[in-house]
Amino acid sequence: MQANAASGMAVHDECKLKYQELKAKRSHRFIVFKIEEQQIVVEKVGGSTESYDDFQASLPADECRYAVYDFDFVTNENCQKSKIFFIAWSPENSRVRMKMVYASSKDRFKRELDGIQFELQATDPSEMSMDIVKGKIQLSY
């Protein structure tokens, strides 16, 4: 476990382990992380067959979370590709203190996860809709 000097937040080893499995082995579709007792831990791992709707349903309506999502898509040239999204979920009705803690730890945590290609910040589900995700992807290829 590594301490985060900026916010006093530690990153549990399982976070990096599960992320490496998602990135290298493609064995997970998404991972939801939460801050618990001054450390970032894995809350939920979505299997490779789970959908974007399953992912969105796993984010609480009134609490902040971090998440990564492995998004598959086909380019205009018919190539199968994948991009890893980092999502900072901070719903409007979550506690102010919680929003501050997640905001102050985000960049440091994101750096621990090598290979993130996009970041989305969302305060409600419409800000991370499939259309927005696809729009970000199309800008990149």
N, C-alpha and C positions, 0 to 999 in steps of 0.2 A: 504494500500500500504506500502511496506517495502523498505527502502533504502538499497542499496548494498554498504557497506562501501568500498570495494576494488575498485570499478570502478565508484561509484556514480550512479549506475544504479538501478532504482526501478523496482519492479515486480508488474504489475497491478494485482489486486485481481482476475480478470476474468481468468488469466492464470491458476491459481491453481484450480479455480472452474471448468473450462472446462476439465482440466487434471483429476480431481477427477471423473468427469462424464465418461471420457474415461476409466479410470482404474476400477471403481467400477460398473458402470451401462452398460459399453460397448456400450454406445449410440453414440460414434464417432469412426471413423476408424483412423483419424489423426488430428493433430492440427499443424498449422504453426504459428510461433511467429516471430515478428519483433521488432527491437528497434526503438522507435519513441520518439523524445523529451526527451531523458534521461530515458526512461522507456521501459520495455519489455511488449508488448501488443499482444493480439491474432489477427492474420491477417485473418486466414481462418480455419474453422472447416469442416472436411470431414465427411459426413454421414457414417453410419455403412455399407452401401452397396457400397461405393466407393472403387475403386481398387488401387493397388500400382501404376499403370500408372497414375491414376487421381492425386494421391499424388505427384508423380514426376512432373507432368505438372503444379502443383500449386507453384513450387519453381521458382523464377525468375532467368533468365540466367545470370544476371549481378549484383545481390545484394545478400548479405549474409542473412541467416535466421537460426533460430533454428526450429526444428520440432520434434514431437513424432508421432510414428506410431505403432498401435496395430496390430501385425502380427500373424495371425492364421496359424497353421500348424498341421500336423498329424505325430506323432512319428512312429518309426519302429514297435512299439507294437500296432499301430493303435489307439493311444490315441489322442484326440483332445486337443491341447494346444494353448497357446497364450503367446507372449513375447512383451514387450514394448521397442521399440527402441528410442533412442534419436539421432537425426541427426543434426550435425553441418554442415550447407551448406555454403561454402565459395568459390564461383566460382573464377577461375583465373582472370577473367576480372572485378571483383568488385574492388572498390576503396580501396587503401591500408589502409586509415584511418578506413574505415568501417570494414575491416578484423581485424584490431587491436582491435577495440571496441568489436566486437563479440567474439574474442578470449579471451579477458581479462574478459569478463562477463560470459563466458560459464559455468565454474565449479560451480560458486556460483548459477547460475540459475538452473543448473541441480540438485543441492542439494535441491532446493525448491520442486522439483517434485519427491516425494517419490515413489520408486518402479520401477525406470528405470532399465532394465536388460542388455541392450547393448548400446554402443555408436558407431556411425559411423561418421567419418569425411570425407566429400566429397568436391572435387573441380570441379568435372564434373559428369554427370549422371552415367558414367560407374563405378565410385567408390562406388555407392550405388545401383548397379544392383540387381535384384532378386537373382541371383546366389550367390553374396557376402552375402546378408542377410541370405539366406538358409545355406550357409557355416558356418556363425557365430552361427546360431541356432544349427546345427548338432554337433558343438563342445561342446555344453552345456548340452546335454542330453545323 
